[in-house]
Amino acid sequence: EAQVTQNPRYLITVTGKKLTVTCSQNMNHEYMSWYRQDPGLGLRQIYYSMNVEVTDKGDVPEGYKVSRKEKRNFPLILESPSPNQTSLYFCASRKGASGSYEQYFGPGTRLTVT
Amino acid sequence: AQSVTQLGSHVSVSEGALVLLRCNYSSSVPPYLFWYVQYPNQGLQLLLKYTTGATLVKGINGFEAEFKKSETSFHLTKPSAHMSDAAEYFCAVSGPGTGNTPLVFGKGTRLSVIA
């Protein structure tokens, strides 16, 4: 089954404790992206990757890092989480560079930073 | 910059009634347009999309949307609502072009269906 998986689905942590949210897709997609969803704001892009070793900032990158060492994986790293990063996070992938391609979303990771 | 406006953060309809969720976009060139649905505790699922060609697009679960360039709109409709349609709906735009063409989302519309 074609899918995007994320782990963990739920995470409660404390301020400053480094964490990683994993994302993996099995569709051999080139383009991957992270979004955060906040009430009343919709989804906003954090980082994206056009291919292996090619990553760049989206609209709200502050406080986040990513890496793309393998085509299928795109982890999101919070080196020093803060309460304003409490949010619902989605990883997504699409086939290629064109914006006409559908993006496939993972099930989401609900993060709470206390 | 592209932007999306969804009119109404919450829409309530009776079962069997028409569903109309409104979406207007702002873009200097005709973009690609998408509607996604999000059920509780789940990720986003594509309902339908418009890229080129026919302006009336049919999607899954009986939904359709019409791209109206003159009105910069892409409203989502369904003739008869079912209880299972209760969810949050997001309109999004992307592109055109290649490179980083992220989805720019509206703030979402929560649809409630009353029995």
Interface residues (C-beta under 8 A of the other chain):
Chain A: V4 S33 Y35 G40 L41 G42 L43 R44 Q45 Y48 M50 D56 G58 D59 F90 A92 G96 A97 S98 G99 S100 E102 Q103 F105 G106 P107 G108
Chain B: V4 S9 P31 Y32 F34 Y36 N41 Q42 G43 L44 Q45 L46 K49 T51 T52 F90 S94 G95 P96 G97 T98 G99 N100 T101 P102 L103 F105 G106 K107 G108
